[in-house]
């Protein structure tokens, strides 16, 4: 959300590596750690976009109170 990604965006690349399925994406996320900067390529409404983000430690989402 902080990176500007939206609910129906489809992530297609993580640091230039193709994200073929959920398992591949999960594996790539497990290798990353808080503080890492990653480039995410995504599709939204048929258009490709890219954003660079700094990963944060996983915590309780603000709306889960």
Backbone bond lengths (Angstrom), bond angles and torsions (degrees), N, CA, C in turn:
res aa  C-N    CA-C-N  psi(-1)  N-CA   C-N-CA  omega(-1)  CA-C   N-CA-C  phi
1 X - - - 1.440 - - 1.537 110.88 -
2 X 1.333 116.81 -46.26 1.465 119.81 179.68 1.524 111.56 -61.86
3 X 1.322 116.51 -27.38 1.469 121.09 -178.72 1.523 112.07 -81.23
4 X 1.325 116.66 -9.04 1.455 119.99 -179.48 1.515 113.66 94.79
5 X 1.331 117.15 4.41 1.462 119.72 177.08 1.521 109.36 -74.26
6 X 1.328 115.32 149.13 1.463 121.08 -178.09 1.520 110.73 -118.12
7 X 1.308 115.29 166.89 1.466 123.34 -173.80 1.524 114.09 -49.50
8 X 1.292 119.62 -46.66 1.467 120.98 -174.95 1.526 114.20 -95.80
9 X 1.336 118.19 8.39 1.463 120.01 175.54 1.523 108.92 -65.06
10 X 1.328 115.86 144.33 1.464 121.10 177.64 1.517 107.89 -114.05
11 X 1.336 116.36 115.20 1.459 120.96 179.10 1.522 107.96 -74.35
12 X 1.334 115.74 126.26 1.466 120.84 -177.77 1.520 113.15 -110.24
13 X 1.340 116.89 -23.56 1.473 120.26 178.60 1.519 109.77 -145.30
14 X 1.316 114.63 147.66 1.457 123.54 177.57 1.514 105.51 -128.62
15 X 1.314 117.98 110.58 1.470 122.42 -175.53 1.521 112.08 53.48
16 X 1.316 115.98 40.59 1.455 121.11 176.20 1.519 114.89 83.77
17 X 1.329 118.07 -7.14 1.467 121.64 178.97 1.521 109.20 -94.33
18 X 1.336 115.80 133.46 1.460 120.48 179.02 1.522 111.51 -59.47
19 X 1.315 115.32 139.35 1.460 122.45 173.15 1.522 105.28 -105.56
20 X 1.324 116.29 100.15 1.465 121.22 -174.55 1.520 113.06 -84.07
21 X 1.341 116.09 -29.55 1.465 119.98 -178.79 1.524 109.70 -160.08
22 X 1.310 116.26 177.08 1.462 121.50 -177.46 1.522 111.24 -61.70
23 X 1.315 117.46 -38.25 1.466 120.76 -179.08 1.531 110.86 -63.27
24 X 1.325 117.19 -41.78 1.464 121.06 178.85 1.531 109.99 -65.19
25 X 1.323 116.40 -42.40 1.455 120.62 179.14 1.526 110.70 -63.07
26 X 1.327 116.96 -44.18 1.458 121.68 179.33 1.526 110.56 -60.81
27 X 1.316 117.54 -42.63 1.467 121.29 179.26 1.527 110.90 -62.56
28 X 1.332 116.81 -42.01 1.457 120.32 179.31 1.524 111.04 -65.66
29 X 1.312 116.96 -38.67 1.467 120.23 178.93 1.525 111.10 -67.48
30 X 1.325 117.17 -36.28 1.470 120.22 -179.85 1.524 111.80 -65.06
31 X 1.323 116.99 -29.63 1.463 120.97 179.79 1.527 111.53 -76.04
32 X 1.315 117.51 -20.11 1.461 122.09 -177.24 1.521 110.34 -86.87
33 X 1.345 114.61 160.26 1.460 118.77 177.63 1.528 109.52 -137.87
34 X 1.300 115.66 163.76 1.465 120.88 179.74 1.527 109.11 -55.36
35 X 1.322 115.81 136.27 1.454 121.53 -179.32 1.516 113.66 97.81
36 X 1.348 117.35 -19.54 1.471 120.56 177.36 1.523 109.53 -66.62
37 X 1.329 116.04 143.97 1.465 120.92 172.79 1.516 107.45 -101.72
38 X 1.319 116.07 131.24 1.468 120.59 179.73 1.525 110.08 -131.58
39 X 1.333 115.15 148.10 1.460 121.26 174.04 1.517 107.37 -99.07
40 X 1.309 115.46 125.77 1.462 121.24 179.55 1.524 108.29 -113.11
41 X 1.328 115.25 126.13 1.458 121.25 173.99 1.517 106.31 -104.28
42 X 1.331 116.32 135.99 1.461 120.30 -175.44 1.522 110.03 -142.43
43 X 1.320 115.04 162.76 1.461 122.57 174.77 1.524 108.16 -112.85
44 X 1.343 114.91 133.77 1.464 121.32 176.49 1.527 107.18 -140.08
45 X 1.304 116.38 120.91 1.466 121.70 178.18 1.528 111.85 53.19
46 X 1.337 116.05 40.14 1.460 120.87 177.34 1.511 115.06 79.19
47 X 1.322 117.62 3.61 1.462 121.14 -179.74 1.521 109.80 -117.56
48 X 1.339 115.36 142.06 1.453 120.50 179.39 1.525 110.37 -86.57
49 X 1.309 115.83 140.00 1.452 122.24 175.97 1.510 109.36 -134.19
50 X 1.310 116.41 165.34 1.462 120.41 178.96 1.520 108.78 -144.44
51 X 1.308 115.33 143.74 1.454 121.24 179.16 1.527 107.93 -144.43
52 X 1.316 116.25 144.95 1.462 121.19 174.05 1.518 107.13 -106.95
53 X 1.325 115.85 131.36 1.466 120.63 -177.10 1.523 110.53 -130.85
54 X 1.317 114.78 154.18 1.455 121.52 171.34 1.514 106.66 -103.31
55 X 1.316 115.92 122.41 1.464 120.37 -176.52 1.523 110.56 -71.24
56 X 1.326 114.58 145.54 1.453 122.04 177.42 1.511 109.25 -116.19
57 X 1.320 116.11 159.05 1.460 120.58 175.73 1.518 108.50 -63.59
58 X 1.297 115.82 145.08 1.449 120.45 -179.47 1.514 109.24 -74.96
59 X 1.318 115.97 134.50 1.467 120.73 -179.82 1.512 109.39 -141.69
60 X 1.294 115.69 -166.57 1.446 120.86 178.73 1.522 109.40 -77.86
61 X 1.323 118.03 124.93 1.454 119.81 178.41 1.529 110.58 -59.87
62 X 1.335 118.12 145.76 1.461 120.75 -176.93 1.513 114.11 -59.60
63 X 1.334 118.45 -27.92 1.468 120.17 -177.93 1.520 112.80 -90.22
64 X 1.339 117.77 6.99 1.470 120.70 -178.23 1.524 112.18 -97.91
65 X 1.301 117.99 16.71 1.462 121.34 -177.68 1.500 112.18 -73.51
